[in-house]
Amino acid sequence: MNSSLSYEQLNKAADTYGTPLYVYHGEKIQGQYQNLLSHFSNKSTRFFYACKALTNIHILALVKNMGCNIDCSSINEVKIALHVGFDPANILYTSNSVAFEEIKEAVSLGVHVNIDSLSNLEKFGAAFGGRYPVGIRIRPDIMAGGNLKISTGHNKSKFGIPYTEKEALKSIQEKYTINISALHIHTGSEIKDVAVFLQSATVFENLLPDFPTVNILDFGGGFKVPYQPNEKGTDIALLGAEVNKIMEQLSTKMGRNLTAWFEPGKYLVSEAGFFITQVNVLKQSGDIIFAGINSGLNHLIRPMFYDAYHHIVNISAPEKELKNYAVVGNICETDTFAWDRPIASIEEGNYLVFYNAGAYGYEMSSNYNARYKPAQVLIKNEKSTLISRADNFDDLLQLQTPLT
């Protein structure tokens, strides 16, 4: 876990914009991207930010301006990327269980397209033949990721065309002379073991002879970031060295100039994000001290959804003696963010900060219990900018038709 903003900066943001509040550090996002560039060959590697992690247009503009491409999981994410100014050639759209009309729209917009079912591949071939290059998502039957909910490459996963369906895939490709330009594998999220990515490379090596038009090997994303203090993430230096070597070997072996693609999402924005809350209530029950905050699973669902850990700091009084708390939300469900967690002694009104909140925090938030979504702020070059305001009451009603 790497803190990139000081307690002073975070306290100031909370005082200025109110809480709950999401705060992002621009330089941290840029630093994460530069770390990738420093370890992977710039001749044979391209990175596409998986924007499902955080789609605020100000963050996407920052990503575009630092030279990174963008990966989209829906046609609306594609449209947001185009709105921000990404060139279609730098946009990747990876479909999953979508209506074929959405794939057709992506083609009409000129972006890279990945298909993950034989059914949609058949429709694609009938509609476009070999006129439009397409990527194929393969399910490699590899178990990886932090837990089952974020593991996407195993043999019971909904994602991708099973590796065992290779002959059916080839048959459709040959029937329509489809120009398969990319093979794509994404095994999951929170992958610390570099060997998992090397397993994907072995799958690619076995498939390449059957698909002579492929020149892109897409390894997906899923780099682990450290959530707990002193925890280690994916060894990017080792991964880069191994992938650089593999790509050179495969290019030579196949007689093709192969390019590796990756889609980091959480890796770029997670550690750059901070979620600031305020303690409403302290309540003791036996030896349990509940710290009830002005937020809940409606703003940060990851601990309840994934059993995810977020480091929590009392930035109002970080120097105080540690006590153990159950940090809980204000929603009418059990929304416990931390249980028996040592935190500097808390008083009502103190600010608590959740670290690693940049990915899948605001993006998965909701108006459950008719509560407002929080504001978002970007801090860059020591300057804070409001990049989305908090909801107000009118926002809760704006999509509902008037009472008659």
C-alpha positions as CSV (number, residue, x, y, z in Angstrom):
1,M,0.0,0.0,0.0
2,N,1.5,3.3,-1.1
3,S,0.2,6.6,0.3
4,S,0.5,9.4,-2.3
5,L,-1.3,12.2,-0.6
6,S,-0.6,13.5,2.9
7,Y,-3.0,13.6,5.8
8,E,-2.9,17.4,5.5
9,Q,-4.1,17.3,1.9
10,L,-6.8,14.8,2.6
11,N,-8.1,16.8,5.6
12,K,-8.1,19.9,3.6
13,A,-10.1,18.2,0.8
14,A,-12.7,17.0,3.3
15,D,-13.0,20.4,4.9
16,T,-13.3,22.0,1.4
17,Y,-15.7,19.7,-0.3
18,G,-17.4,17.8,2.5
19,T,-17.8,14.1,3.1
20,P,-18.2,11.4,2.0
21,L,-15.7,12.2,-0.7
22,Y,-13.6,10.4,-3.3
23,V,-10.2,12.0,-3.9
24,Y,-7.8,10.9,-6.7
25,H,-4.1,11.8,-7.1
26,G,-3.1,12.5,-10.7
27,E,0.6,12.1,-10.3
28,K,0.1,8.6,-8.8
29,I,-1.8,7.5,-11.9
30,Q,0.9,8.8,-14.1
31,G,3.6,7.1,-12.0
32,Q,1.9,3.8,-12.3
33,Y,1.8,4.1,-16.1
34,Q,5.4,5.1,-16.3
35,N,6.3,2.1,-14.2
36,L,4.7,-0.2,-16.8
37,L,6.5,1.6,-19.6
38,S,9.8,1.3,-17.9
39,H,9.6,-2.5,-17.7
40,F,7.9,-3.6,-21.0
41,S,9.3,-3.2,-24.5
42,N,7.7,-0.2,-26.1
43,K,8.1,-1.9,-29.5
44,S,6.0,-5.0,-28.7
45,T,3.7,-3.9,-25.9
46,R,0.5,-1.7,-25.7
47,F,-1.5,-0.8,-22.6
48,F,-5.2,-0.1,-22.6
49,Y,-6.6,1.3,-19.4
50,A,-9.6,-0.8,-18.3
51,C,-11.9,2.1,-17.7
52,K,-14.6,0.0,-15.9
53,A,-12.5,0.7,-12.8
54,L,-13.2,4.4,-13.0
55,T,-14.8,6.2,-15.9
56,N,-14.9,9.9,-14.8
57,I,-14.1,11.9,-17.9
58,H,-11.4,13.9,-16.1
59,I,-9.6,10.7,-15.2
60,L,-10.0,9.4,-18.8
61,A,-8.6,12.7,-20.1
62,L,-5.6,12.3,-17.8
63,V,-5.1,8.8,-19.1
64,K,-5.3,9.9,-22.7
65,N,-2.9,12.8,-22.2
66,M,-0.3,10.5,-20.7
67,G,-0.4,8.4,-23.9
68,C,-2.3,5.3,-22.7
69,N,-5.0,3.6,-24.7
70,I,-8.4,2.6,-23.3
71,D,-10.2,-0.7,-22.8
72,C,-14.0,-0.7,-22.7
73,S,-16.5,-3.3,-21.5
74,S,-19.7,-1.7,-23.0
75,I,-20.7,0.4,-26.0
76,N,-21.4,3.3,-23.7
77,E,-17.8,3.2,-22.3
78,V,-16.7,3.3,-25.9
79,K,-18.8,6.4,-26.5
80,I,-17.5,8.0,-23.4
81,A,-13.9,7.4,-24.6
82,L,-14.7,8.9,-28.0
83,H,-16.3,11.9,-26.1
84,V,-13.1,12.4,-24.2
85,G,-11.1,12.4,-27.5
86,F,-9.6,9.0,-27.8
87,D,-8.8,7.9,-31.3
88,P,-10.9,4.8,-32.3
89,A,-7.6,3.1,-33.1
90,N,-6.7,3.4,-29.4
91,I,-10.0,2.0,-28.1
92,L,-10.5,-1.7,-27.4
93,Y,-14.0,-3.0,-26.9
94,T,-14.3,-6.5,-25.3
95,S,-17.8,-7.8,-25.5
96,N,-19.4,-10.3,-23.0
97,S,-22.9,-11.7,-23.4
98,V,-24.0,-8.7,-25.4
99,A,-26.6,-8.4,-28.2
100,F,-24.9,-8.5,-31.6
101,E,-26.3,-5.1,-32.3
102,E,-23.8,-3.7,-29.8
103,I,-20.9,-5.4,-31.6
104,K,-22.2,-4.0,-34.9
105,E,-22.2,-0.5,-33.3
106,A,-18.7,-0.9,-32.1
107,V,-17.6,-1.8,-35.6
108,S,-19.4,1.2,-37.0
109,L,-17.4,3.4,-34.6
110,G,-14.1,1.9,-35.9
111,V,-12.7,0.5,-32.6
112,H,-10.9,-2.8,-31.9
113,V,-13.4,-5.5,-31.1
114,N,-13.0,-8.7,-29.0
115,I,-15.7,-11.4,-29.3
116,D,-16.2,-14.0,-26.6
117,S,-18.8,-16.5,-27.9
118,L,-19.1,-18.8,-30.9
119,S,-22.6,-17.5,-31.4
120,N,-21.6,-13.9,-31.9
121,L,-18.6,-14.9,-33.9
122,E,-20.9,-16.7,-36.3
123,K,-23.0,-13.5,-36.6
124,F,-19.9,-11.4,-37.0
125,G,-18.7,-13.6,-39.9
126,A,-22.0,-13.5,-41.6
127,A,-22.2,-9.7,-41.3
128,F,-18.5,-8.7,-42.0
129,G,-16.7,-11.7,-43.4
130,G,-13.0,-10.8,-43.4
131,R,-13.5,-7.1,-44.0
132,Y,-13.0,-6.1,-40.3
133,P,-10.3,-7.5,-38.1
134,V,-11.5,-9.0,-34.8
135,G,-10.1,-10.4,-31.6
136,I,-11.2,-13.6,-29.9
137,R,-11.4,-14.1,-26.2
138,I,-10.3,-17.5,-25.2
139,R,-11.2,-19.2,-21.9
140,P,-8.0,-21.0,-21.0
141,D,-9.4,-23.0,-18.0
142,I,-6.8,-21.4,-15.6
143,M,-7.9,-20.6,-12.1
144,A,-6.4,-17.3,-10.9
145,G,-7.4,-14.2,-9.1
146,G,-8.1,-13.0,-5.5
147,N,-11.3,-15.0,-5.1
148,L,-13.9,-16.8,-7.2
149,K,-15.9,-13.6,-7.9
150,I,-13.0,-12.0,-9.7
151,S,-11.6,-15.2,-11.3
152,T,-12.6,-15.2,-15.0
153,G,-10.5,-17.9,-16.7
154,H,-11.5,-21.1,-14.9
155,N,-13.6,-23.9,-16.5
156,K,-16.9,-22.7,-15.0
157,S,-16.5,-19.1,-16.0
158,K,-19.0,-17.4,-18.3
159,F,-16.2,-15.5,-20.1
160,G,-14.6,-16.4,-23.4
161,I,-14.7,-19.3,-25.9
162,P,-13.4,-22.4,-24.1
163,Y,-10.0,-23.6,-25.3
164,T,-11.6,-27.0,-25.9
165,E,-13.8,-25.4,-28.6
166,K,-10.8,-24.7,-30.8
167,E,-12.0,-26.8,-33.7
168,A,-15.5,-25.1,-33.7
169,L,-13.7,-21.7,-33.6
170,K,-11.5,-22.7,-36.6
171,S,-14.6,-23.9,-38.5
172,I,-16.4,-20.6,-38.2
173,Q,-13.3,-18.7,-39.0
174,E,-12.7,-20.7,-42.2
175,K,-16.4,-20.6,-43.2
176,Y,-16.5,-16.8,-43.3
177,T,-12.7,-16.2,-43.9
178,I,-12.8,-14.1,-40.7
179,N,-9.7,-11.9,-40.1
180,I,-8.8,-12.9,-36.5
181,S,-6.1,-10.4,-35.6
182,A,-5.9,-11.0,-31.8
183,L,-6.1,-13.7,-29.2
184,H,-7.3,-12.5,-25.8
185,I,-7.1,-14.1,-22.4
186,H,-8.1,-12.5,-19.1
187,T,-7.8,-14.9,-16.1
188,G,-9.0,-12.6,-13.3
189,S,-8.1,-9.8,-10.9
190,E,-5.5,-9.6,-8.1
191,I,-3.0,-11.9,-9.9
192,K,0.3,-11.8,-8.0
193,D,1.9,-14.8,-9.5
194,V,3.7,-13.9,-12.7
195,A,3.5,-17.6,-13.7
196,V,-0.2,-17.1,-14.4
197,F,0.6,-14.8,-17.3
198,L,3.2,-17.2,-18.5
199,Q,0.5,-19.9,-18.6
200,S,-1.5,-17.7,-20.9
201,A,1.6,-17.4,-23.1
202,T,1.7,-21.2,-23.4
203,V,-2.0,-21.2,-24.5
204,F,-1.2,-18.6,-27.1
205,E,1.8,-20.6,-28.4
206,N,-0.4,-23.6,-28.9
207,L,-3.1,-21.6,-30.8
208,L,-0.9,-19.5,-33.0
209,P,-0.2,-22.1,-35.7
210,D,-3.9,-22.5,-36.3
211,F,-4.5,-18.7,-36.7
212,P,-2.0,-17.3,-39.1
213,T,-3.6,-13.8,-39.2
214,V,-3.1,-13.2,-35.5
215,N,-0.5,-10.6,-34.6
216,I,-1.7,-9.5,-31.2
217,L,-1.6,-11.5,-28.0
218,D,-3.8,-9.9,-25.4
219,F,-2.9,-11.0,-21.8
220,G,-5.7,-9.0,-20.2
221,G,-5.1,-7.3,-16.9
222,G,-5.5,-8.2,-13.3
223,F,-2.2,-7.0,-11.8
224,K,-2.3,-7.2,-8.0
225,V,-2.0,-4.0,-6.1
226,P,-1.0,-4.0,-2.4
227,Y,-4.0,-3.3,-0.1
228,Q,-2.6,-4.0,3.3
229,P,0.5,-2.3,4.7
230,N,3.7,-4.1,3.7
231,E,1.8,-6.3,1.2
232,K,3.4,-6.9,-2.2
233,G,1.8,-6.5,-5.5
234,T,2.6,-8.1,-8.9
235,D,6.3,-7.9,-9.6
236,I,6.0,-5.7,-12.7
237,A,9.8,-5.8,-13.4
238,L,9.8,-9.6,-13.5
239,L,6.6,-9.7,-15.5
240,G,7.9,-7.2,-18.0
241,A,11.2,-9.1,-18.4
242,E,9.4,-12.4,-19.0
243,V,6.9,-11.1,-21.4
244,N,9.5,-9.2,-23.4
245,K,11.5,-12.4,-23.7
246,I,8.4,-14.5,-24.6
247,M,7.2,-12.1,-27.3
248,E,10.6,-12.0,-28.9
249,Q,10.8,-15.8,-28.9
250,L,7.3,-16.2,-30.3
251,S,7.8,-13.6,-33.0
252,T,10.9,-15.4,-34.2
253,K,9.3,-18.9,-34.0
254,M,6.1,-17.8,-35.8
255,G,7.8,-15.5,-38.3
256,R,5.5,-12.6,-37.3
257,N,5.9,-9.3,-35.5
258,L,3.7,-10.1,-32.5
259,T,2.5,-7.4,-30.1
260,A,1.5,-8.0,-26.4
261,W,-1.5,-6.1,-25.1
262,F,-2.5,-5.6,-21.5
263,E,-5.6,-4.0,-19.9
264,P,-4.6,-2.6,-16.4
265,G,-7.4,-0.9,-14.6
266,K,-7.0,-1.3,-10.9
267,Y,-3.2,-1.1,-11.2
268,L,-3.4,2.4,-12.6
269,V,-6.0,4.0,-10.3
270,S,-6.5,2.0,-7.2
271,E,-3.7,3.4,-5.1
272,A,-4.4,6.9,-6.4
273,G,-7.8,6.9,-4.8
274,F,-8.9,7.8,-1.3
275,F,-12.4,7.7,0.2
276,I,-12.9,10.1,3.0
277,T,-15.8,9.6,5.5
278,Q,-16.8,11.1,8.8
279,V,-17.7,9.3,12.0
280,N,-21.3,10.0,13.0
281,V,-21.7,7.7,16.0
282,L,-19.6,5.7,18.5
283,K,-21.4,2.8,20.0
284,Q,-20.1,0.2,22.5
285,S,-21.5,-3.3,22.7
286,G,-19.6,-5.5,25.2
287,D,-16.0,-5.3,24.0
288,I,-16.9,-4.1,20.5
289,I,-16.7,-0.4,19.7
290,F,-18.7,0.4,16.6
291,A,-17.6,3.5,14.6
292,G,-20.6,4.4,12.5
293,I,-19.7,6.6,9.5
294,N,-21.6,8.7,7.0
295,S,-21.4,6.2,4.2
296,G,-22.2,2.6,3.5
297,L,-22.2,-0.2,0.9
298,N,-23.9,2.3,-1.4
299,H,-20.6,4.1,-1.8
300,L,-18.0,1.4,-1.3
301,I,-19.3,-2.1,-1.9
302,R,-16.1,-4.0,-2.3
303,P,-15.7,-5.1,1.4
304,M,-19.2,-6.6,1.3
305,F,-19.1,-7.9,-2.3
306,Y,-15.5,-9.3,-2.4
307,D,-14.5,-9.4,1.3
308,A,-12.0,-6.8,0.1
309,Y,-9.6,-5.2,2.6
310,H,-9.2,-1.4,2.7
311,H,-6.6,0.1,5.0
312,I,-8.4,2.7,7.2
313,V,-6.7,5.7,8.9
314,N,-8.1,8.3,11.3
315,I,-6.6,11.3,9.6
316,S,-8.1,13.7,12.2
317,A,-5.9,12.2,14.9
318,P,-3.4,9.7,13.4
319,E,-1.0,10.0,16.3
320,K,-3.4,8.7,19.0
321,E,-3.2,5.3,20.7
322,L,-4.6,2.4,18.6
323,K,-7.9,0.9,19.6
324,N,-9.9,-1.8,17.9
325,Y,-13.1,-0.8,16.1
326,A,-15.8,-2.3,13.9
327,V,-16.2,0.4,11.2
328,V,-19.8,0.2,9.9
329,G,-22.0,2.1,7.5
330,N,-25.4,3.8,7.7
331,I,-27.3,1.6,5.3
332,C,-30.1,-0.7,6.5
333,E,-28.1,-3.8,5.7
334,T,-25.0,-5.2,7.4
335,D,-22.3,-3.1,5.8
336,T,-19.3,-3.7,7.9
337,F,-16.1,-2.2,6.4
338,A,-13.7,-3.6,9.0
339,W,-14.0,-5.8,12.0
340,D,-11.7,-5.6,15.1
341,R,-9.5,-3.2,13.2
342,P,-6.8,-1.2,15.0
343,I,-7.2,2.5,14.3
344,A,-6.0,5.6,16.1
345,S,-8.5,6.4,18.9
346,I,-11.7,7.8,17.2
347,E,-14.0,10.6,18.3
348,E,-17.3,11.5,16.7
349,G,-16.7,13.9,13.9
350,N,-13.2,12.5,13.0
351,Y,-12.4,11.8,9.3
352,L,-11.6,8.2,8.4
353,V,-9.9,7.5,5.1
354,F,-10.2,4.3,3.1
355,Y,-7.0,3.7,1.0
356,N,-6.9,2.0,-2.4
357,A,-10.3,3.4,-3.2
358,G,-9.6,4.5,-6.8
359,A,-10.9,1.3,-8.5
360,Y,-14.4,0.0,-8.3
361,G,-15.3,2.4,-5.5
362,Y,-17.3,5.3,-7.0
363,E,-17.8,3.3,-10.1
364,M,-19.9,0.7,-8.3
365,S,-21.7,3.1,-6.1
366,S,-25.5,3.6,-6.0
367,N,-28.4,5.6,-4.5
368,Y,-29.5,2.7,-2.3
369,N,-31.6,3.9,0.6
370,A,-32.2,7.1,-1.5
371,R,-28.8,8.4,-0.4
372,Y,-26.7,10.7,-2.4
373,K,-23.6,9.6,-4.3
374,P,-20.5,11.5,-3.1
375,A,-18.5,14.1,-4.9
376,Q,-15.2,13.3,-6.7
377,V,-12.0,15.5,-6.6
378,L,-8.8,15.2,-8.6
379,I,-5.6,16.6,-7.0
380,K,-2.8,17.3,-9.5
381,N,0.1,19.7,-9.3
382,E,-1.0,20.5,-5.7
383,K,-4.3,21.8,-7.1
384,S,-7.7,20.2,-6.3
385,T,-10.5,20.2,-8.8
386,L,-14.0,19.1,-8.4
387,I,-14.6,16.5,-11.2
388,S,-18.1,15.5,-10.2
389,R,-20.4,17.1,-7.6
390,A,-22.3,15.2,-5.0
391,D,-25.9,14.3,-5.7
392,N,-28.8,16.4,-4.5
393,F,-32.5,15.6,-3.9
394,D,-33.5,16.6,-7.5
395,D,-31.0,14.0,-8.8
396,L,-33.0,11.2,-7.0
397,L,-36.1,12.2,-8.9
398,Q,-34.8,13.3,-12.3
399,L,-35.4,10.0,-14.1
400,Q,-38.8,9.4,-12.6
401,T,-41.9,10.5,-14.4
402,P,-44.1,13.0,-12.5
403,L,-47.0,11.9,-10.4
404,T,-50.4,12.5,-12.1
